[in-house]
Amino acid sequence: ALIPLLKAVVSTQSTGDDNGICVGGAPPDVLSANQVGNAMFVGCISDIELNNVAFNPGSSDVTVVGHLPLCMETPQLTPSHYFGGDAYIVPDVIVGPADAIEIRFRSSRQTGEIVSLMDLYNSTVVRVALDNYMVTISTKEEEEESSYVIELEGSDMYFCDGNSHSIALQLNLSSITVTVDNGASLTVEVAESEEISRLRLGDQFIGCMEDPLVNGSPLSLTYPLDNSGVMLNSCPDQTF
């Protein structure tokens, strides 16, 4: 059986300014104009025909947005962990000020939550998420939320390119420094940083994550405090 694609496909074939077919998703302006919501397909598609003619993805009339891999019937799996959208996992570890955390991942779409830092009561203190060519950092203090942005050089598909990326967090007494791909970084003040004790990985993220590094050592996710739908050690290698 074919395995799911780990990339959304957004392809169009157009014969005029107002005509076209979108396979696997659609650009935001098309979705908005037709009021169809934020639709996206994750899976395998084959044998597409247009007017009884086989669809040629290599045609010059086709625009492919994002990384488009092939489905394989006998995929090789890697030790990375697959997050299918709403899935998340809470590792069995306590973190706090002076700890360094690094998360390595490959994303199947341009947006998604990578990690949340929580207190012992599972309330989110800091949230770090992908947003096209940016990383957003959201903090919460006494019911008030603040957001900060790290802008990255490149296209809107910065994270959705099939390559491995990393987000590193350095926890301090009153701040957190977030670094993306060992390059762009931002330090934000977090008044409640001393209350941070737990990690939650994923949620609205589609892609693969390796075991996170805590102070340079791999943190196994085999026996977490909570696993909501994460497929451990089950990321396809060549199809991503």
N, CA, C and O of each residue as an XYZ file, in Angstrom:
960
protein
N       0.840     -1.194      0.000
C       0.000      0.000      0.000
C       0.871      1.237      0.000
O       1.971      1.237      0.551
N       0.378      2.277     -0.613
C       1.116      3.527     -0.641
C       1.056      4.185      0.723
O       0.064      4.073      1.443
N       2.126      4.870      1.064
C       2.159      5.582      2.334
C       1.732      7.021      2.106
O       1.760      7.485      0.967
N       1.327      7.762      3.173
C       0.938      9.156      2.999
C       2.112     10.017      2.568
O       3.245      9.790      2.993
N       1.846     10.991      1.737
C       2.845     12.014      1.432
C       3.062     12.867      2.664
O       2.134     13.101      3.438
N       4.276     13.327      2.844
C       4.559     14.237      3.941
C       4.689     15.658      3.439
O       5.238     16.519      4.127
N       4.187     15.906      2.245
C       4.150     17.259      1.705
C       2.786     17.495      1.084
O       2.230     16.610      0.435
N       2.256     18.674      1.281
C       1.034     19.027      0.575
C       1.388     19.424     -0.848
O       2.427     20.041     -1.081
N       0.545     19.080     -1.786
C       0.762     19.408     -3.190
C      -0.147     20.562     -3.561
O      -1.354     20.500     -3.330
N       0.411     21.602     -4.126
C      -0.409     22.693     -4.634
C       0.001     22.919     -6.073
O       0.998     23.591     -6.335
N      -0.760     22.361     -7.018
C      -0.419     22.427     -8.427
C      -1.565     23.044     -9.199
O      -2.730     22.801     -8.883
N      -1.247     23.845    -10.215
C      -2.284     24.450    -11.028
C      -1.954     24.262    -12.485
O      -0.790     24.304    -12.882
N      -2.980     24.056    -13.278
C      -2.826     24.036    -14.726
C      -3.843     25.029    -15.270
O      -5.045     24.853    -15.069
N      -3.389     26.047    -15.941
C      -4.274     27.148    -16.317
C      -4.285     27.347    -17.821
O      -3.249     27.238    -18.477
N      -5.471     27.644    -18.371
C      -5.593     27.955    -19.789
C      -5.944     29.417    -20.003
O      -6.144     29.851    -21.137
N      -6.018     30.172    -18.929
C      -6.347     31.580    -19.025
C      -6.190     32.217    -17.672
O      -5.866     31.544    -16.695
N      -6.422     33.529    -17.607
C      -6.209     34.224    -16.355
C      -7.163     33.754    -15.265
O      -6.814     33.789    -14.085
N      -8.370     33.312    -15.642
C      -9.370     32.960    -14.652
C      -9.664     31.468    -14.596
O     -10.570     31.054    -13.873
N      -8.921     30.646    -15.341
C      -9.174     29.214    -15.366
C      -8.020     28.474    -14.722
O      -6.874     28.920    -14.786
N      -8.316     27.355    -14.108
C      -7.241     26.569    -13.521
C      -7.767     25.428    -12.688
O      -8.934     25.410    -12.296
N      -6.908     24.488    -12.426
C      -7.218     23.342    -11.580
C      -6.157     23.263    -10.503
O      -4.962     23.273    -10.799
N      -6.589     23.184     -9.251
C      -5.674     23.056     -8.121
C      -5.777     21.640     -7.572
O      -6.870     21.172     -7.255
N      -4.654     20.965     -7.458
C      -4.625     19.589     -6.967
C      -3.906     19.558     -5.620
O      -2.743     19.952     -5.531
N      -4.576     19.100     -4.591
C      -3.966     18.943     -3.279
C      -4.058     20.162     -2.387
O      -3.693     20.088     -1.214
N      -4.531     21.270     -2.900
C      -4.641     22.501     -2.122
C      -4.827     23.657     -3.071
O      -5.084     23.452     -4.257
N      -4.704     24.861     -2.573
C      -4.865     26.034     -3.418
C      -4.204     27.229     -2.759
O      -4.086     27.273     -1.535
N      -3.768     28.208     -3.558
C      -3.195     29.428     -2.993
C      -4.221     30.152     -2.122
O      -5.423     29.998     -2.340
N      -3.773     30.939     -1.143
C      -4.704     31.625     -0.243
C      -5.721     32.505     -0.959
O      -6.877     32.569     -0.539
N      -5.308     33.199     -2.051
C      -6.247     34.084     -2.723
C      -7.366     33.296     -3.399
O      -8.497     33.773     -3.489
N      -7.049     32.084     -3.878
C      -8.076     31.252     -4.497
C      -9.055     30.736     -3.442
O     -10.267     30.727     -3.658
N      -8.515     30.305     -2.299
C      -9.372     29.810     -1.232
C     -10.309     30.898     -0.736
O     -11.493     30.650     -0.507
N      -9.777     32.109     -0.569
C     -10.583     33.212     -0.066
C     -11.663     33.613     -1.057
O     -12.805     33.863     -0.672
N     -11.298     33.677     -2.343
C     -12.258     34.115     -3.354
C     -13.421     33.145     -3.496
O     -14.543     33.549     -3.804
N     -13.150     31.869     -3.270
C     -14.199     30.866     -3.433
C     -14.810     30.410     -2.112
O     -15.663     29.523     -2.085
N     -14.363     31.027     -1.016
C     -14.911     30.749      0.306
C     -14.932     29.244      0.612
O     -15.944     28.704      1.059
N     -13.816     28.592      0.366
C     -13.755     27.153      0.615
C     -12.941     26.809      1.853
O     -12.747     25.632      2.157
N     -12.457     27.831      2.578
C     -11.705     27.559      3.788
C     -10.262     27.179      3.502
O      -9.807     27.229      2.360
N      -9.554     26.801      4.551
C      -8.136     26.448      4.434
C      -8.006     24.956      4.165
O      -7.702     24.181      5.071
N      -8.237     24.555      2.917
C      -8.233     23.138      2.561
C      -6.846     22.701      2.126
O      -6.151     23.428      1.417
N      -6.442     21.492      2.560
C      -5.162     20.944      2.152
C      -5.251     19.424      2.222
O      -5.834     18.869      3.153
N      -4.670     18.758      1.230
C      -4.686     17.306      1.180
C      -3.308     16.763      1.514
O      -2.298     17.249      1.004
N      -3.273     15.755      2.372
C      -2.024     15.057      2.680
C      -2.240     13.595      2.338
O      -3.036     12.921      2.992
N      -1.554     13.097      1.334
C      -1.746     11.722      0.904
C      -1.053     11.478     -0.418
O      -0.158     12.231     -0.802
N      -1.456     10.439     -1.115
C      -0.859     10.062     -2.391
C      -1.887     10.218     -3.506
O      -3.025      9.769     -3.369
N      -1.495     10.847     -4.599
C      -2.357     11.036     -5.765
C      -1.625     10.477     -6.985
O      -0.430     10.715     -7.160
N      -2.347      9.733     -7.825
C      -1.726      9.198     -9.034
C      -2.755      9.119    -10.149
O      -3.960      9.207     -9.914
N      -2.259      8.953    -11.358
C      -3.101      8.717    -12.537
C      -4.165      9.794    -12.729
O      -5.351      9.495    -12.861
N      -3.723     11.048    -12.742
C      -4.643     12.152    -13.005
C      -4.767     12.347    -14.511
O      -3.762     12.367    -15.222
N      -5.993     12.490    -14.995
C      -6.242     12.728    -16.411
C      -7.063     14.000    -16.579
O      -7.992     14.265    -15.816
N      -6.704     14.774    -17.586
C      -7.443     15.978    -17.967
C      -7.942     15.780    -19.395
O      -7.155     15.667    -20.335
N      -9.277     15.741    -19.539
C      -9.864     15.477    -20.859
C      -9.291     14.201    -21.478
O      -8.947     14.162    -22.659
N      -9.199     13.154    -20.645
C      -8.729     11.831    -21.069
C      -7.262     11.816    -21.475
O      -6.806     10.884    -22.137
N      -6.528     12.843    -21.081
C      -5.093     12.909    -21.355
C      -4.357     12.851    -20.015
O      -4.691     13.573    -19.076
N      -3.357     11.982    -19.947
C      -2.620     11.817    -18.700
C      -1.979     13.136    -18.271
O      -1.359     13.828    -19.077
N      -2.136     13.469    -17.002
C      -1.570     14.691    -16.429
C      -0.051     14.574    -16.347
O       0.471     13.580    -15.844
N       0.657     15.588    -16.841
C       2.114     15.589    -16.848
C       2.615     16.636    -15.858
O       2.587     17.826    -16.174
N       3.080     16.231    -14.658
C       3.520     17.203    -13.659
C       4.738     18.002    -14.091
O       5.065     19.015    -13.474
N       5.421     17.551    -15.159
C       6.591     18.285    -15.641
C       6.271     19.302    -16.711
O       7.175     19.940    -17.250
N       4.989     19.466    -17.031
C       4.590     20.387    -18.084
C       4.891     21.830    -17.702
O       4.856     22.195    -16.527
N       5.185     22.643    -18.709
C       5.459     24.062    -18.470
C       4.203     24.821    -18.062
O       4.291     25.948    -17.574
N       3.017     24.203    -18.260
C       1.766     24.854    -17.879
C       1.406     24.601    -16.423
O       0.352     25.039    -15.963
N       2.257     23.909    -15.701
C       1.964     23.531    -14.322
C       2.897     24.268    -13.372
O       4.105     24.334    -13.603
N       2.337     24.818    -12.313
C       3.129     25.457    -11.266
C       3.041     24.609    -10.011
O       1.949     24.349     -9.507
N       4.193     24.177     -9.503
C       4.241     23.385     -8.280
C       4.785     24.262     -7.162
O       5.862     24.845     -7.291
N       4.039     24.356     -6.060
C       4.448     25.174     -4.924
C       4.870     24.255     -3.795
O       4.103     23.382     -3.388
N       6.071     24.438     -3.286
C       6.564     23.593     -2.212
C       7.316     22.385     -2.739
O       7.467     22.209     -3.948
N       7.781     21.563     -1.827
C       8.538     20.362     -2.177
C       7.571     19.230     -2.470
O       6.706     18.933     -1.646
N       7.699     18.584     -3.644
C       6.763     17.550     -4.077
C       7.499     16.219     -4.235
O       8.068     15.960     -5.295
N       7.499     15.362     -3.195
C       8.165     14.066     -3.296
C       7.249     13.026     -3.900
O       6.081     13.303     -4.172
N       7.772     11.831     -4.111
C       6.993     10.733     -4.665
C       6.619      9.753     -3.564
O       7.362      9.570     -2.600
N       5.447      9.120     -3.720
C       5.066      8.049     -2.805
C       5.797      6.774     -3.211
O       6.035      6.528     -4.394
N       6.145      5.971     -2.216
C       6.810      4.699     -2.469
C       6.024      3.582     -1.791
O       5.451      3.786     -0.721
N       5.994      2.402     -2.411
C       5.264      1.291     -1.837
C       6.045      0.609     -0.724
O       5.451     -0.003      0.164
N       7.352      0.704     -0.759
C       8.178      0.070      0.269
C       9.147      1.102      0.839
O      10.343      1.052      0.554
N       8.635      2.040      1.647
C       9.485      3.119      2.153
C      10.449      2.640      3.230
O      10.180      1.666      3.933
N      11.567      3.332      3.350
C      12.486      3.104      4.454
C      12.160      4.121      5.539
O      12.040      5.315      5.264
N      12.017      3.644      6.773
C      11.653      4.519      7.866
C      12.899      4.961      8.622
O      13.887      4.232      8.703
N      12.833      6.168      9.174
C      13.933      6.702      9.960
C      13.511      6.737     11.430
O      12.328      6.581     11.732
N      14.457      6.940     12.345
C      14.106      7.000     13.770
C      13.349      8.274     14.151
O      12.954      8.426     15.307
N      13.141      9.189     13.205
C      12.399     10.404     13.518
C      10.930     10.070     13.780
O      10.470      8.965     13.491
N      10.204     11.044     14.331
C       8.827     10.826     14.761
C       7.883     11.659     13.898
O       8.140     12.834     13.636
N       6.787     11.036     13.460
C       5.872     11.686     12.528
C       4.715     12.351     13.270
O       4.028     11.724     14.076
N       4.517     13.640     12.978
C       3.419     14.428     13.526
C       2.436     14.708     12.395
O       2.811     15.293     11.379
N       1.187     14.296     12.562
C       0.218     14.376     11.474
C      -0.767     15.515     11.553
O      -1.875     15.397     11.030
N      -0.403     16.626     12.193
C      -1.297     17.779     12.221
C      -1.694     18.147     13.630
O      -1.148     19.086     14.208
N      -2.654     17.407     14.196
C      -3.098     17.693     15.558
C      -2.284     16.939     16.607
O      -2.532     17.099     17.802
N      -1.334     16.136     16.194
C      -0.564     15.304     17.119
C       0.424     16.149     17.933
O       0.968     17.141     17.448
N       0.636     15.727     19.179
C       1.648     16.366     20.020
C       2.159     15.341     21.023
O       1.551     14.288     21.220
N       3.281     15.662     21.653
C       3.866     14.758     22.635
C       4.507     15.580     23.750
O       5.119     16.617     23.495
N       4.361     15.110     24.982
C       4.949     15.771     26.156
C       6.018     14.835     26.729
O       5.680     13.830     27.355
N       7.299     15.149     26.526
C       8.366     14.276     27.022
C       8.391     14.222     28.556
O       7.921     15.139     29.229
N       8.939     13.149     29.082
C       9.077     12.992     30.523
C      10.387     13.637     30.961
O      11.391     12.956     31.171
N      10.358     14.960     31.096
C      11.552     15.702     31.484
C      11.125     17.013     32.147
O      10.087     17.584     31.813
N      11.928     17.467     33.072
C      11.734     18.766     33.711
C      12.819     19.707     33.205
O      14.004     19.373     33.248
N      12.419     20.878     32.727
C      13.378     21.872     32.248
C      13.193     23.153     33.047
O      12.191     23.328     33.740
N      14.176     24.049     32.940
C      14.100     25.302     33.669
C      15.192     26.250     33.238
O      15.894     25.977     32.265
N      15.354     27.363     33.942
C      16.382     28.351     33.597
C      17.766     27.720     33.481
O      18.132     26.851     34.272
N      18.522     28.164     32.495
C      19.881     27.713     32.178
C      19.882     26.481     31.282
O      20.949     26.048     30.846
N      18.711     25.903     30.993
C      18.675     24.745     30.098
C      18.656     25.185     28.643
O      18.071     26.211     28.296
N      19.306     24.390     27.797
C      19.337     24.625     26.351
C      18.604     23.486     25.651
O      18.847     22.314     25.940
N      17.710     23.832     24.734
C      16.888     22.847     24.038
C      17.036     23.062     22.540
O      16.945     24.194     22.067
N      17.261     21.996     21.792
C      17.340     22.084     20.335
C      16.398     21.070     19.714
O      16.383     19.900     20.096
N      15.605     21.537     18.743
C      14.634     20.680     18.068
C      14.963     20.670     16.582
O      14.996     21.718     15.936
N      15.206     19.479     16.045
C      15.514     19.317     14.620
C      14.312     18.680     13.945
O      13.732     17.721     14.453
N      13.946     19.228     12.791
C      12.700     18.783     12.165
C      12.738     18.990     10.663
O      13.576     19.722     10.137
N      11.808     18.326      9.981
C      11.514     18.579      8.576
C      10.014     18.815      8.475
O       9.221     17.998      8.942
N       9.631     19.911      7.879
C       8.223     20.289      7.856
C       7.590     20.009      6.504
O       8.228     20.147      5.461
N       6.314     19.610      6.541
C       5.572     19.340      5.318
C       4.699     20.504      4.897
O       4.066     20.452      3.842
N       4.657     21.536      5.688
C       3.929     22.744      5.304
C       4.601     23.951      5.936
O       5.506     23.813      6.759
N       4.151     25.130      5.545
C       4.845     26.359      5.917
C       4.531     26.829      7.334
O       5.244     27.674      7.875
N       3.472     26.291      7.941
C       3.067     26.737      9.269
C       2.966     25.540     10.203
O       2.890     24.396      9.754
N       2.964     25.803     11.482
C       2.803     24.734     12.462
C       3.527     25.051     13.752
O       4.555     25.728     13.750
N       2.986     24.559     14.849
C       3.580     24.792     16.157
C       4.682     23.769     16.404
O       4.459     22.565     16.282
N       5.865     24.254     16.751
C       7.000     23.368     16.978
C       7.089     22.959     18.449
O       7.200     21.772     18.756
N       7.042     23.920     19.343
C       7.203     23.603     20.757
C       6.472     24.628     21.623
O       6.428     25.816     21.302
N       5.904     24.146     22.718
C       5.341     25.005     23.753
C       6.070     24.719     25.054
O       6.333     23.563     25.385
N       6.394     25.771     25.791
C       6.986     25.645     27.115
C       5.874     25.873     28.132
O       5.210     26.909     28.105
N       5.668     24.909     29.029
C       4.529     24.951     29.937
C       4.990     24.910     31.394
O       6.125     24.541     31.695
N       4.070     25.303     32.297
C       4.347     25.161     33.715
C       3.838     23.799     34.188
O       3.352     23.001     33.387
N       3.951     23.539     35.481
C       3.561     22.235     36.018
C       2.065     21.972     35.900
O       1.617     20.830     36.007
N       1.285     23.047     35.675
C      -0.167     22.899     35.550
C      -0.594     22.820     34.086
O      -1.779     22.924     33.770
N       0.385     22.634     33.195
C       0.144     22.497     31.753
C      -0.397     23.771     31.103
O      -1.010     23.717     30.036
N      -0.174     24.891     31.734
C      -0.515     26.176     31.115
C       0.671     26.642     30.279
O       1.818     26.585     30.724
N       0.383     27.105     29.062
C       1.451     27.514     28.154
C       2.035     28.856     28.562
O       1.305     29.826     28.764
N       3.353     28.904     28.682
C       4.065     30.151     29.009
C       4.659     30.759     27.739
O       4.583     31.971     27.536
N       5.251     29.916     26.880
C       5.858     30.369     25.620
C       5.486     29.369     24.531
O       5.484     28.159     24.759
N       5.171     29.885     23.350
C       4.856     29.029     22.205
C       5.699     29.482     21.017
O       5.777     30.676     20.729
N       6.337     28.523     20.318
C       7.179     28.814     19.161
C       6.598     28.084     17.957
O       6.399     26.870     17.998
N       6.324     28.830     16.877
C       5.645     28.238     15.721
C       6.245     28.741     14.422
O       6.857     29.808     14.373
N       6.056     27.946     13.356
C       6.465     28.333     12.005
C       5.368     29.159     11.369
O       4.184     28.896     11.575
N       5.760     30.158     10.595
C       4.788     30.980      9.866
C       5.429     31.425      8.560
O       5.956     32.532      8.454
N       5.374     30.531      7.555
C       5.987     30.786      6.257
C       7.480     31.022      6.415
O       8.190     30.102      6.820
N       7.991     32.218      6.112
C       9.422     32.486      6.226
C       9.761     33.132      7.573
O      10.789     33.795      7.709
N       8.887     32.934      8.566
C       9.094     33.523      9.882
C       8.912     32.471     10.968
O       8.302     31.425     10.750
N       9.456     32.775     12.143
C       9.178     32.013     13.352
C       8.533     32.974     14.338
O       9.083     34.038     14.620
N       7.376     32.607     14.860
C       6.686     33.459     15.820
C       6.890     32.920     17.232
O       6.852     31.713     17.470
N       7.106     33.838     18.151
C       7.287     33.505     19.558
C       6.175     34.210     20.330
O       6.107     35.439     20.340
N       5.313     33.442     20.969
C       4.193     34.014     21.713
C       4.397     33.763     23.200
O       4.697     32.642     23.612
N       4.232     34.812     24.003
C       4.362     34.688     25.453
C       3.052     35.109     26.107
O       2.280     35.888     25.548
N       2.823     34.583     27.285
C       1.581     34.895     28.001
C       1.910     35.258     29.434
O       2.626     34.532     30.124
N       1.382     36.386     29.875
C       1.597     36.860     31.238
C       0.309     37.471     31.758
O      -0.173     38.470     31.223
N      -0.251     36.867     32.805
C      -1.486     37.349     33.425
C      -2.575     37.579     32.381
O      -3.186     38.645     32.312
N      -2.799     36.545     31.572
C      -3.865     36.529     30.550
C      -3.589     37.468     29.370
O      -4.425     37.568     28.471
N      -2.465     38.144     29.345
C      -2.118     39.000     28.216
C      -1.051     38.301     27.362
O      -0.039     37.826     27.875
N      -1.304     38.252     26.048
C      -0.371     37.591     25.136
C       0.416     38.624     24.333
O      -0.113     39.656     23.922
N       1.697     38.315     24.122
C       2.561     39.149     23.280
C       3.202     38.249     22.239
O       3.510     37.090     22.516
N       3.405     38.788     21.027
C       3.994     38.006     19.942
C       5.218     38.713     19.385
O       5.256     39.940     19.292
N       6.221     37.919     19.014
C       7.461     38.415     18.437
C       7.778     37.577     17.204
O       7.346     36.430     17.090
N       8.531     38.158     16.292
C       8.765     37.493     15.007
C      10.252     37.484     14.671
O      10.946     38.487     14.838
N      10.732     36.329     14.192
C      12.061     36.221     13.594
C      11.852     36.045     12.102
O      11.327     35.019     11.672
N      12.254     37.028     11.303
C      12.108     36.938      9.846
C      13.358     36.300      9.251
O      14.480     36.615      9.645
N      13.144     35.403      8.301
C      14.235     34.658      7.692
C      14.359     35.006      6.217
O      13.360     35.289      5.555
N      15.562     34.986      5.709
C      15.777     35.260      4.295
C      15.374     34.048      3.458
O      15.737     32.913      3.769
N      14.628     34.305      2.405
C      14.190     33.215      1.542
C      12.741     33.378      1.157
O      12.135     34.418      1.414
N      12.184     32.352      0.541
C      10.811     32.404      0.062
C       9.845     32.030      1.174
O      10.252     31.691      2.286
N       8.536     32.098      0.849
C       7.514     31.680      1.798
C       7.641     30.198      2.139
O       7.128     29.747      3.163
N       8.326     29.443      1.279
C       8.494     28.004      1.494
C       9.803     27.705      2.224
O      10.390     26.644      2.010
N      10.267     28.603      3.068
C      11.552     28.427      3.744
C      11.615     27.089      4.473
O      12.602     26.366      4.340
N      10.591     26.749      5.235
C      10.604     25.508      6.007
C      10.064     24.324      5.211
O      10.371     23.172      5.519
N       9.269     24.604      4.199
C       8.619     23.536      3.437
C       9.462     23.200      2.205
O       8.979     23.296      1.077
N      10.725     22.807      2.420
C      11.643     22.579      1.310
C      12.242     21.173      1.316
O      13.120     20.874      0.507
N      11.781     20.313      2.215
C      12.292     18.954      2.286
C      13.592     18.812      3.049
O      14.085     17.699      3.231
N      14.159     19.932      3.502
C      15.432     19.894      4.220
C      15.222     19.911      5.731
O      14.146     20.256      6.219
N      16.252     19.538      6.447
C      16.204     19.558      7.904
C      16.459     20.970      8.422
O      17.329     21.679      7.916
N      15.696     21.368      9.430
C      15.850     22.677     10.066
C      15.936     22.487     11.579
O      15.632     21.414     12.100
N      16.349     23.529     12.266
C      16.456     23.433     13.722
C      16.004     24.723     14.385
O      16.160     25.816     13.840
N      15.447     24.567     15.564
C      15.110     25.696     16.423
C      15.702     25.415     17.796
O      15.413     24.387     18.408
N      16.533     26.336     18.274
C      17.190     26.183     19.567
C      16.640     27.213     20.544
O      16.402     28.365     20.181
N      16.444     26.790     21.779
C      15.953     27.680     22.824
C      16.912     27.662     24.003
O      17.258     26.600     24.520
N      17.334     28.839     24.419
C      18.142     28.980     25.619
C      17.272     29.627     26.692
O      16.851     30.775     26.554
N      17.006     28.878     27.764
C      16.169     29.388     28.840
C      17.016     30.143     29.845
O      18.062     29.660     30.279
N      16.557     31.333     30.214
C      17.239     32.145     31.207
C      16.257     32.512     32.321
O      15.077     32.170     32.241
N      16.730     33.199     33.352
C      15.875     33.528     34.484
C      14.695     34.412     34.091
O      13.587     34.222     34.593
N      14.916     35.362     33.212
C      13.826     36.283     32.861
C      13.666     36.455     31.354
O      13.005     37.391     30.905
N      14.263     35.564     30.576
C      14.164     35.683     29.121
C      14.424     34.339     28.458
O      14.875     33.383     29.089
N      14.123     34.300     27.164
C      14.390     33.118     26.355
C      14.972     33.576     25.030
O      14.453     34.509     24.416
N      16.040     32.935     24.581
C      16.635     33.221     23.287
C      16.292     32.092     22.325
O      16.545     30.921     22.608
N      15.709     32.462     21.175
C      15.322     31.489     20.157
C      16.222     31.690     18.948
O      16.345     32.806     18.443
N      16.855     30.613     18.479
C      17.755     30.666     17.331
C      17.271     29.690     16.270
O      16.940     28.544     16.577
N      17.230     30.147     15.015
C      16.741     29.331     13.909
C      17.906     28.956     13.003
O      18.633     29.824     12.520
N      18.077     27.659     12.778
C      19.110     27.150     11.869
C      20.489     27.735     12.164
O      21.242     28.054     11.244
N      20.813     27.873     13.437
C      22.123     28.392     13.853
C      22.423     29.763     13.270
O      23.586     30.129     13.099
N      21.370     30.528     12.963
C      21.555     31.848     12.366
C      20.779     32.921     13.089
O      21.191     33.383     14.153
N      19.648     33.322     12.514
C      18.843     34.395     13.076
C      18.355     34.024     14.471
O      17.944     32.890     14.717
N      18.406     34.992     15.378
C      17.983     34.724     16.751
C      17.281     35.942     17.336
O      17.397     37.054     16.822
N      16.551     35.708     18.419
C      15.829     36.784     19.096
C      15.690     36.410     20.564
O      15.370     35.270     20.902
N      15.940     37.398     21.438
C      15.752     37.208     22.871
C      14.526     37.987     23.321
O      14.420     39.188     23.070
N      13.609     37.309     23.978
C      12.384     37.952     24.457
C      12.300     37.814     25.968
O      12.709     36.801     26.535
N      11.769     38.839     26.609
C      11.595     38.796     28.061
C      10.378     37.945     28.408
O       9.326     38.054     27.777
N      10.538     37.111     29.407
C       9.450     36.248     29.872
C       9.420     36.341     31.401
O      10.244     35.746     32.095
N       8.453     37.099     31.897
C       8.392     37.343     33.337
C       8.191     36.058     34.126
O       8.656     35.945     35.261
N       7.494     35.077     33.526
C       7.185     33.839     34.229
C       8.108     32.691     33.793
O       7.739     31.521     33.896
N       9.304     33.032     33.309
C      10.199     31.989     32.797
C      10.601     30.997     33.886
O      10.875     29.834     33.589
N      10.641     31.447     35.151
C      11.031     30.528     36.218
C       9.972     29.448     36.454
O      10.242     28.452     37.126
N       8.762     29.642     35.900
C       7.713     28.647     36.069
C       7.749     27.559     34.992
O       7.042     26.557     35.101
N       8.564     27.751     33.960
C       8.647     26.764     32.880
C       9.226     25.454     33.411
O      10.260     25.441     34.079
N       8.550     24.369     33.104
C       9.028     23.080     33.591
C       8.816     21.949     32.588
O       9.485     20.920     32.674
N       7.884     22.127     31.626
C       7.563     21.054     30.693
C       7.679     21.520     29.245
O       7.599     22.711     28.944
N       7.874     20.531     28.348
C       7.879     20.774     26.907
C       6.684     20.061     26.295
O       6.328     18.958     26.710
N       6.070     20.695     25.307
C       5.090     20.006     24.465
C       5.515     20.217     23.023
O       5.586     21.352     22.551
N       5.796     19.127     22.326
C       6.271     19.185     20.949
C       5.117     18.953     19.997
O       4.307     18.048     20.197
N       5.043     19.788     18.942
C       4.027     19.602     17.916
C       2.736     20.342     18.209
O       2.708     21.276     19.011
N       1.662     19.914     17.547
C       0.329     20.505     17.551
C       0.218     21.439     16.339
O       0.900     22.461     16.269
N      -0.633     21.082     15.406
C      -0.786     21.789     14.127
C       0.497     21.757     13.311
O       0.739     22.648     12.497
N       1.314     20.743     13.522
C       2.556     20.570     12.774
C       2.484     19.266     11.995
O       2.108     18.231     12.544
N       2.846     19.314     10.713
C       2.909     18.109      9.894
C       4.352     17.932      9.436
O       4.898     18.774      8.723
N       4.956     16.832      9.852
C       6.335     16.596      9.476
C       7.002     15.645     10.438
O       6.336     14.909     11.166
N       8.326     15.662     10.440
C       9.127     14.753     11.257
C       9.977     15.540     12.243
O      10.507     16.600     11.913
N      10.101     15.011     13.453
C      11.006     15.566     14.453
C      11.928     14.472     14.952
O      11.517     13.327     15.142
N      13.179     14.844     15.161
C      14.106     13.945     15.827
C      13.920     14.073     17.341
O      13.221     14.969     17.815
N      14.555     13.162     18.098
C      14.575     13.335     19.548
C      15.209     14.692     19.853
O      16.287     14.993     19.340
N      14.562     15.512     20.677
C      15.150     16.825     20.984
C      16.434     16.675     21.798
O      16.649     15.670     22.476
N      17.270     17.688     21.711
C      18.485     17.732     22.521
C      18.253     18.659     23.707
O      17.815     19.797     23.532
N      18.541     18.183     24.900
C      18.461     19.003     26.106
C      19.860     19.077     26.692
O      20.417     18.077     27.145
N      20.416     20.278     26.674
C      21.805     20.490     27.116
C      22.772     19.581     26.372
O      23.730     19.064     26.947
N      22.501     19.394     25.071
C      23.391     18.646     24.195
C      23.170     17.152     24.152
O      23.796     16.468     23.342
N      22.288     16.613     25.009
C      22.057     15.167     25.057
C      20.679     14.838     24.487
O      19.712     15.543     24.777
N      20.570     13.768     23.673
C      19.272     13.388     23.114
C      18.285     12.995     24.208
O      18.635     12.298     25.160
N      17.047     13.456     24.051
C      15.974     13.121     24.978
C      15.041     12.133     24.295
O      14.346     12.489     23.344
N      15.023     10.902     24.770
C      14.184      9.872     24.152
C      12.701     10.185     24.368
O      12.282     10.592     25.452
N      11.921      9.981     23.300
C      10.473     10.187     23.370
C       9.725      8.858     23.492
O       8.503      8.816     23.347
N      10.444      7.793     23.754
C       9.835      6.457     23.784
C       8.803      6.324     24.902
O       7.761      5.698     24.708
N       9.079      6.905     26.067
C       8.161      6.800     27.204
C       7.781      8.208     27.682
O       8.275      8.656     28.716
N       6.916      8.906     26.947
C       6.547     10.276     27.294
C       5.477     10.321     28.380
O       4.883      9.302     28.730
N       5.244     11.521     28.904
C       4.127     11.719     29.825
C       2.800     11.666     29.085
O       1.789     11.225     29.631
N       2.811     12.122     27.833
C       1.585     12.133     27.036
C       1.957     12.061     25.566
O       2.849     12.775     25.110
N       1.283     11.208     24.835
C       1.480     11.095     23.390
C       0.114     11.094     22.732
O      -0.644     10.131     22.851
N      -0.192     12.170     22.042
C      -1.486     12.299     21.370
C      -1.290     12.190     19.861
O      -1.234     13.199     19.158
N      -1.187     10.951     19.369
C      -1.175     10.708     17.935
C       0.161     10.780     17.237
O       0.199     10.691     16.009
N       1.271     10.937     17.957
C       2.589     10.980     17.316
C       3.036      9.554     17.015
O       3.003      8.689     17.890
N       3.457      9.310     15.764
C       3.939      7.994     15.354
C       5.448      7.944     15.573
O       6.215      8.533     14.810
N       5.866      7.240     16.618
C       7.276      7.199     16.985
C       8.080      6.340     16.016
O       7.631      5.283     15.575
N       9.279      6.820     15.696
C      10.229      6.078     14.833
C       9.583      5.643     13.523
O       9.817      4.528     13.056
N       8.779      6.510     12.934
C       7.999      6.100     11.763
C       7.962      7.167     10.673
O       6.923      7.359     10.040
N       9.064      7.857     10.444
C       9.098      8.836      9.364
C       9.737      8.240      8.129
O      10.860      7.741      8.198
N       9.039      8.280      6.982
C       9.660      7.821      5.741
C      10.881      8.663      5.414
O      10.913      9.865      5.677
N      11.876      8.020      4.841
C      13.135      8.703      4.543
C      13.092      9.390      3.197
O      13.142     10.619      3.134
N      13.000      8.628      2.110
C      13.157      9.174      0.779
C      11.901      9.837      0.237
O      11.964     10.538     -0.772
N      10.767      9.631      0.885
C       9.514     10.185      0.365
C       9.186     11.541      0.956
O       8.219     12.177      0.538
N       9.975     11.999      1.928
C       9.628     13.245      2.616
C       9.930     14.442      1.729
O       9.704     15.582      2.134
